[in-house]
Amino acid sequence: MLTTGEATQAIADSIPAFDSELVSLAGSSGRILRQDVAAERDQPPFDRVTMDGIAISFSSLAAGNRNFRIQTTQYAGDPAQALDSSDNCIEIMTGAVMPEGTDCVIPVERLAIEDRTATVENAYHPEQHQFVHPQGSDYREGYVVLQPNSAVSPLDVAVIASCGLDAVQVSIAPTIRVVSTGNELVPAGKPVAPHQIRLSNGPALIAMLAQHGFNDTAHDHLTDEPEALESKLARHLDDADVLVLSGGVSMGKADFVPQALENLGVRSIFHKVRQRPGKPMWFGIGPENQAVFALPGNPVSSLVCCRQYVIPALLKASGAKIPVAQQATLTEDVRFGADLTFFMPVRITCLKDGQTGAIPVRTNTSGDFSALSGTYGYVELARSQTAFPTGTIVPMHPWRVA
């Protein structure tokens, strides 16, 4: 049985990297960037006006002139005009090119304009170069503005567009099939008998994948019938890059998933991890390099294993950098006797010293998924310890990877 660290490393060593593809800028948001994005030109590409008003030669103002004849008006998008005389000004709009011969912008709120003459308030004392965004002050032509290995945000889309790119290289969106197994499961909206339970893991796993940018997903529910299970899993392996199963991986007589996967040529990398919840987890690689995660069927176990192993593995295969675990301080004593890493759900609070406090949330067995609602994530309690006093600093994993 592997430790949690060994399981993480085994997955990282086995899962193949996803290819990249060129997508339009409109379709890049949320995808993992796989190229440098370099500046097409200086940013801003000219001395840019940042306030509506007038552009003047500061030396004229410094010499005592406070009345400037409006020579012309220049709008954003107009070519730069040139000042004919230091006694003149050019009416200017935000975003425009700074006119030639000018080096100061007086905002319109500080002016009185009459008969094409702009008068600066007596009490107003401007500075040279004010309200001017200098050319290249953000970055110079050729500067690498964005580097690979992070998800493209809406803000990044603006940056990419400013660099003149209408398409970028990103990781492919893997095709993922989520499979729930179990005769006892009934989807929401359908009649449920007293001896049955609602199917909840599949929709939750789909939602967690979508939350991390993996949207090419579909869900299927398979019953505990070996031949039918194997037949349908074969079709899913043909269709998908990644298979995420829930249920059927423990030691019961109806836990047929490991054998079915073996029959289909999926190579087992490991089965069982020294952790609670989620000990029965299984991971393997299919004959066409498909990544196959078989998670326990208990809801808390399934969700913890998805967040702890599936999401980081998919991000890594996409080329993303995986952030390290956060740190949090336990707000109460916790005891845990088994020789297993304990993933304990927590809510968080801000402590008096400004540190993040982790408030333990006890679940009524690993089937008590309702207790997870409102939790921030879970803390990782080392299997080498049995007692974790109040104030102990522990690794914390938010449900959503940053």
C-alpha positions as CSV (number, residue, x, y, z in Angstrom):
1,M,0.0,0.0,0.0
2,L,1.5,3.3,-1.1
3,T,1.7,6.5,1.1
4,T,-0.1,9.6,-0.2
5,G,3.2,11.0,-1.4
6,E,4.1,7.8,-3.2
7,A,0.7,7.7,-4.8
8,T,1.0,11.3,-6.1
9,Q,4.4,10.6,-7.5
10,A,3.3,7.3,-9.1
11,I,0.5,9.2,-10.9
12,A,2.9,12.0,-12.0
13,D,5.4,9.5,-13.3
14,S,2.8,7.6,-15.3
15,I,0.2,10.0,-16.7
16,P,1.2,11.2,-20.2
17,A,1.4,14.9,-21.0
18,F,-1.5,16.3,-23.1
19,D,-0.8,17.7,-26.5
20,S,-1.2,21.3,-27.3
21,E,-3.4,23.0,-30.0
22,L,-3.8,26.4,-31.5
23,V,-7.1,28.0,-30.5
24,S,-8.7,31.4,-31.1
25,L,-8.3,34.1,-28.5
26,A,-12.0,33.9,-27.8
27,G,-11.7,30.2,-27.0
28,S,-8.5,30.5,-24.8
29,S,-10.0,31.5,-21.5
30,G,-9.5,28.9,-18.8
31,R,-7.1,26.8,-21.0
32,I,-3.5,26.2,-20.0
33,L,-1.1,28.4,-22.0
34,R,1.7,26.5,-23.7
35,Q,3.7,29.4,-25.3
36,D,5.4,32.6,-24.5
37,V,3.4,35.7,-25.3
38,A,5.8,38.5,-26.2
39,A,5.0,42.2,-26.6
40,E,4.3,43.2,-30.2
41,R,5.5,46.7,-29.4
42,D,6.1,49.0,-26.5
43,Q,3.2,49.3,-24.1
44,P,1.9,51.9,-24.2
45,P,3.1,52.3,-27.8
46,F,3.3,56.1,-27.4
47,D,3.1,58.7,-24.6
48,R,-0.5,58.3,-23.7
49,V,-2.8,60.9,-22.2
50,T,-4.7,59.7,-19.1
51,M,-7.0,62.7,-18.5
52,D,-9.4,64.8,-20.6
53,G,-8.1,68.4,-20.7
54,I,-5.4,70.4,-22.5
55,A,-1.8,69.5,-23.4
56,I,0.7,72.3,-22.9
57,S,4.4,73.1,-22.8
58,F,5.2,73.1,-19.1
59,S,7.9,75.7,-19.6
60,S,5.3,78.2,-20.7
61,L,3.3,77.6,-17.5
62,A,6.4,77.8,-15.4
63,A,7.2,81.2,-17.0
64,G,3.8,82.5,-15.6
65,N,1.4,81.9,-18.5
66,R,-2.0,80.6,-17.4
67,N,-4.0,81.5,-20.5
68,F,-3.6,79.2,-23.5
69,R,-5.2,79.6,-26.9
70,I,-6.8,76.3,-28.0
71,Q,-5.0,75.5,-31.3
72,T,-6.9,72.4,-32.1
73,T,-8.6,69.3,-30.6
74,Q,-7.0,65.8,-30.7
75,Y,-9.0,62.7,-30.0
76,A,-7.9,59.2,-29.1
77,G,-7.0,57.5,-32.3
78,D,-5.9,60.7,-34.1
79,P,-2.3,61.1,-35.3
80,A,-0.2,63.3,-33.0
81,Q,-0.6,67.1,-33.6
82,A,2.3,69.5,-33.1
83,L,2.1,72.6,-30.9
84,D,2.7,75.7,-33.0
85,S,3.5,78.0,-30.1
86,S,4.3,77.6,-26.4
87,D,1.4,80.0,-25.8
88,N,-1.0,77.5,-27.4
89,C,-2.5,74.3,-26.1
90,I,-4.1,71.4,-27.7
91,E,-7.4,70.1,-26.4
92,I,-6.9,66.5,-25.6
93,M,-8.9,63.4,-24.8
94,T,-8.0,60.4,-22.6
95,G,-6.2,57.7,-24.5
96,A,-4.8,60.1,-27.2
97,V,-1.2,60.4,-28.3
98,M,0.6,63.2,-26.4
99,P,1.0,66.0,-29.0
100,E,4.5,67.0,-30.1
101,G,5.9,69.9,-28.1
102,T,3.8,69.2,-25.1
103,D,4.8,67.6,-21.8
104,C,1.9,68.4,-19.3
105,V,-1.8,67.7,-19.2
106,I,-4.1,70.0,-17.4
107,P,-7.4,68.3,-16.5
108,V,-10.6,69.9,-17.8
109,E,-11.9,70.3,-14.2
110,R,-9.1,72.8,-13.5
111,L,-9.8,75.0,-16.5
112,A,-12.1,77.8,-17.5
113,I,-12.7,77.8,-21.3
114,E,-14.0,80.8,-23.1
115,D,-13.6,82.1,-26.7
116,R,-11.2,79.3,-27.6
117,T,-8.9,80.2,-24.6
118,A,-8.3,77.8,-21.7
119,T,-7.4,79.5,-18.4
120,V,-5.8,77.4,-15.6
121,E,-7.1,78.0,-12.1
122,N,-4.9,80.3,-10.1
123,A,-4.9,77.9,-7.1
124,Y,-3.9,74.9,-9.3
125,H,-0.2,74.1,-9.6
126,P,0.4,71.2,-12.0
127,E,3.6,69.2,-12.4
128,Q,5.6,68.5,-15.6
129,H,4.6,65.1,-17.2
130,Q,1.5,64.8,-15.1
131,F,-1.3,62.6,-16.6
132,V,1.0,61.2,-19.1
133,H,1.5,57.4,-19.4
134,P,5.1,57.2,-20.9
135,Q,5.8,55.1,-23.9
136,G,7.2,51.6,-22.9
137,S,6.7,52.2,-19.2
138,D,4.6,49.0,-18.9
139,Y,7.0,46.9,-21.0
140,R,9.1,47.1,-24.1
141,E,8.7,45.5,-27.5
142,G,9.7,41.8,-27.3
143,Y,9.2,41.5,-23.5
144,V,7.7,38.2,-22.5
145,V,4.4,39.3,-21.0
146,L,2.9,35.9,-20.3
147,Q,4.8,32.6,-19.8
148,P,3.4,29.1,-20.3
149,N,1.9,26.8,-17.6
150,S,-0.9,28.9,-16.2
151,A,-4.6,29.1,-17.0
152,V,-5.5,32.0,-19.4
153,S,-7.7,34.4,-17.4
154,P,-10.0,37.1,-18.9
155,L,-7.3,39.6,-17.9
156,D,-4.7,37.5,-19.8
157,V,-7.0,37.6,-22.9
158,A,-6.7,41.4,-22.9
159,V,-2.9,41.1,-22.6
160,I,-2.7,38.6,-25.5
161,A,-4.9,40.7,-27.7
162,S,-2.6,43.8,-26.9
163,C,0.3,41.7,-28.2
164,G,-1.4,41.3,-31.6
165,L,-2.2,37.6,-31.3
166,D,-5.6,36.3,-32.4
167,A,-4.7,32.7,-31.5
168,V,-2.5,31.0,-28.9
169,Q,-1.1,27.5,-28.2
170,V,-2.9,25.9,-25.2
171,S,-3.2,22.4,-23.9
172,I,-5.9,20.2,-25.5
173,A,-9.0,19.8,-23.5
174,P,-8.9,16.1,-22.6
175,T,-12.0,14.0,-23.2
176,I,-13.1,12.8,-19.7
177,R,-15.7,10.1,-18.9
178,V,-17.0,9.9,-15.4
179,V,-18.6,6.6,-14.5
180,S,-20.6,5.8,-11.4
181,T,-21.1,2.1,-10.5
182,G,-23.6,0.4,-8.3
183,N,-27.0,-1.2,-8.4
184,E,-28.2,0.9,-5.5
185,L,-27.8,4.3,-7.3
186,V,-30.8,6.2,-8.8
187,P,-30.4,9.6,-10.5
188,A,-32.2,12.6,-9.2
189,G,-35.6,13.0,-10.8
190,K,-36.4,9.3,-11.0
191,P,-38.4,7.2,-8.5
192,V,-36.2,5.8,-5.7
193,A,-37.1,2.7,-3.6
194,P,-36.5,2.5,0.1
195,H,-33.4,0.3,-0.4
196,Q,-31.8,2.6,-3.0
197,I,-29.8,5.8,-2.7
198,R,-29.5,8.9,-4.9
199,L,-26.6,9.0,-7.4
200,S,-24.6,12.0,-6.3
201,N,-20.9,11.3,-6.9
202,G,-21.0,11.5,-10.7
203,P,-22.6,15.0,-10.8
204,A,-20.2,16.2,-8.1
205,L,-17.2,14.9,-9.9
206,I,-18.3,16.5,-13.1
207,A,-18.8,19.8,-11.3
208,M,-15.3,19.6,-9.7
209,L,-13.7,18.9,-13.0
210,A,-15.5,21.9,-14.6
211,Q,-14.5,24.1,-11.7
212,H,-10.9,23.5,-12.8
213,G,-11.4,24.1,-16.5
214,F,-12.1,20.5,-17.6
215,N,-15.4,20.7,-19.4
216,D,-15.3,18.0,-22.1
217,T,-17.0,15.5,-19.8
218,A,-19.9,13.0,-19.8
219,H,-21.3,10.8,-17.1
220,D,-22.5,7.2,-17.2
221,H,-24.1,5.0,-14.6
222,L,-23.2,1.3,-14.8
223,T,-24.6,-1.5,-12.7
224,D,-22.6,-4.2,-10.9
225,E,-22.8,-6.8,-13.6
226,P,-19.3,-7.9,-14.7
227,E,-20.0,-8.5,-18.4
228,A,-22.0,-5.4,-19.0
229,L,-19.5,-3.4,-16.9
230,E,-16.5,-4.6,-18.9
231,S,-18.3,-4.0,-22.2
232,K,-19.3,-0.4,-21.4
233,L,-15.9,0.5,-19.9
234,A,-14.3,-0.7,-23.2
235,R,-16.4,1.8,-25.1
236,H,-15.5,4.6,-22.6
237,L,-11.8,3.7,-23.0
238,D,-12.2,4.1,-26.7
239,D,-13.8,7.5,-26.4
240,A,-11.8,9.1,-23.6
241,D,-8.4,10.4,-22.7
242,V,-9.2,10.1,-19.0
243,L,-11.6,7.8,-17.2
244,V,-12.8,8.6,-13.6
245,L,-14.8,5.9,-12.0
246,S,-16.6,6.0,-8.6
247,G,-17.3,2.8,-6.7
248,G,-16.6,-0.9,-7.2
249,V,-12.9,-0.8,-6.1
250,S,-12.9,-2.2,-2.6
251,M,-12.9,-5.8,-1.5
252,G,-16.6,-6.7,-1.7
253,K,-18.1,-9.4,-3.9
254,A,-19.6,-6.8,-6.1
255,D,-16.4,-4.8,-6.6
256,F,-15.7,-5.8,-10.2
257,V,-13.9,-2.7,-11.4
258,P,-10.2,-3.7,-11.0
259,Q,-10.7,-7.0,-12.7
260,A,-12.8,-5.5,-15.5
261,L,-10.0,-2.9,-16.1
262,E,-7.3,-5.6,-16.1
263,N,-9.3,-7.6,-18.6
264,L,-9.4,-4.5,-20.9
265,G,-5.6,-4.1,-20.8
266,V,-5.4,-1.3,-18.3
267,R,-2.2,-1.6,-16.4
268,S,-2.5,-1.2,-12.6
269,I,-0.1,1.3,-11.2
270,F,-1.4,1.0,-7.6
271,H,-4.4,-0.1,-5.6
272,K,-4.9,1.3,-2.1
273,V,-3.3,4.3,-0.4
274,R,-2.4,4.8,3.2
275,Q,-5.1,7.4,3.8
276,R,-8.5,8.0,5.3
277,P,-10.9,8.6,3.6
278,G,-10.2,7.0,0.2
279,K,-8.0,4.1,1.1
280,P,-9.3,1.7,-1.7
281,M,-8.3,4.2,-4.6
282,W,-7.0,2.5,-7.8
283,F,-5.0,4.1,-10.6
284,G,-3.9,2.7,-13.9
285,I,-2.9,3.4,-17.5
286,G,-4.9,2.1,-20.5
287,P,-3.5,0.4,-23.6
288,E,-3.7,3.8,-25.5
289,N,-2.2,5.7,-22.6
290,Q,-5.6,6.6,-21.1
291,A,-5.4,7.7,-17.5
292,V,-7.8,5.7,-15.4
293,F,-8.7,6.8,-11.8
294,A,-11.0,4.4,-9.9
295,L,-12.2,6.2,-6.8
296,P,-14.0,4.7,-3.8
297,G,-17.8,4.9,-3.9
298,N,-18.3,6.6,-0.5
299,P,-19.0,10.3,-1.4
300,V,-16.4,11.9,0.9
301,S,-13.8,9.5,-0.2
302,S,-14.6,10.1,-3.9
303,L,-14.5,13.8,-3.6
304,V,-11.3,13.9,-1.6
305,C,-9.5,11.5,-4.0
306,C,-10.7,13.6,-7.0
307,R,-9.3,16.8,-5.5
308,Q,-6.1,15.2,-4.1
309,Y,-5.1,13.1,-7.1
310,V,-7.3,13.6,-10.2
311,I,-7.3,17.4,-10.4
312,P,-3.5,17.9,-9.8
313,A,-2.7,15.1,-12.3
314,L,-4.9,16.6,-15.0
315,L,-3.4,20.0,-14.4
316,K,0.1,18.6,-14.5
317,A,-0.6,16.7,-17.8
318,S,-1.9,20.1,-19.1
319,G,1.4,21.7,-18.3
320,A,0.1,23.8,-15.4
321,K,2.2,24.6,-12.3
322,I,0.6,23.0,-9.2
323,P,0.6,25.3,-6.2
324,V,1.9,24.0,-3.0
325,A,-0.5,23.3,-0.1
326,Q,-1.6,26.2,2.0
327,Q,-0.8,26.2,5.8
328,A,-3.4,26.5,8.5
329,T,-3.6,26.4,12.3
330,L,-5.9,23.9,14.0
331,T,-8.4,25.6,16.2
332,E,-9.0,22.6,18.4
333,D,-7.4,19.3,19.4
334,V,-7.6,16.4,16.9
335,R,-6.8,12.8,17.7
336,F,-6.5,10.1,15.0
337,G,-5.2,6.6,15.9
338,A,-4.8,4.8,12.6
339,D,-1.5,4.5,10.7
340,L,-3.0,6.4,7.8
341,T,-2.8,10.0,6.5
342,F,-6.0,11.7,7.6
343,F,-7.7,14.2,5.3
344,M,-10.1,16.1,7.5
345,P,-12.6,18.6,6.1
346,V,-12.3,22.1,7.6
347,R,-13.9,25.5,7.6
348,I,-11.6,28.4,8.0
349,T,-11.4,31.5,10.1
350,C,-9.0,34.4,10.6
351,L,-7.1,34.1,13.9
352,K,-6.0,37.1,16.0
353,D,-2.5,36.9,14.8
354,G,-3.7,37.1,11.2
355,Q,-3.0,33.4,10.5
356,T,-5.6,31.1,8.9
357,G,-7.4,28.9,11.4
358,A,-8.8,25.5,10.4
359,I,-12.0,24.5,12.1
360,P,-12.4,20.7,12.0
361,V,-15.6,19.4,10.5
362,R,-16.4,15.8,11.5
363,T,-18.2,13.7,9.0
364,N,-20.5,10.8,10.1
365,T,-18.4,8.2,8.2
366,S,-17.2,8.8,4.6
367,G,-20.8,8.6,3.4
368,D,-21.7,11.9,5.1
369,F,-21.1,14.2,2.2
370,S,-23.7,16.7,3.5
371,A,-21.1,17.8,6.1
372,L,-18.8,19.0,3.3
373,S,-21.1,21.8,2.3
374,G,-19.6,25.1,3.4
375,T,-16.1,23.7,4.0
376,Y,-13.1,25.4,2.5
377,G,-11.2,22.2,1.9
378,Y,-9.4,19.7,4.1
379,V,-6.2,19.5,6.1
380,E,-3.7,16.7,5.8
381,L,-2.8,15.1,9.1
382,A,0.4,13.0,9.0
383,R,0.1,9.3,9.7
384,S,3.2,9.5,11.8
385,Q,1.2,11.3,14.5
386,T,-1.8,10.4,16.6
387,A,-2.4,13.7,18.4
388,F,-2.6,17.2,16.9
389,P,-3.1,19.8,19.6
390,T,-4.8,23.2,19.1
391,G,-2.3,25.5,17.3
392,T,-0.7,22.8,15.3
393,I,0.2,24.1,11.8
394,V,-0.8,21.6,9.1
395,P,-1.0,21.5,5.3
396,M,-4.4,22.6,3.9
397,H,-5.9,21.8,0.5
398,P,-8.8,24.0,-0.7
399,W,-11.4,22.2,-2.7
400,R,-10.5,24.5,-5.6
401,V,-6.8,24.5,-6.7
402,A,-5.7,28.1,-6.9
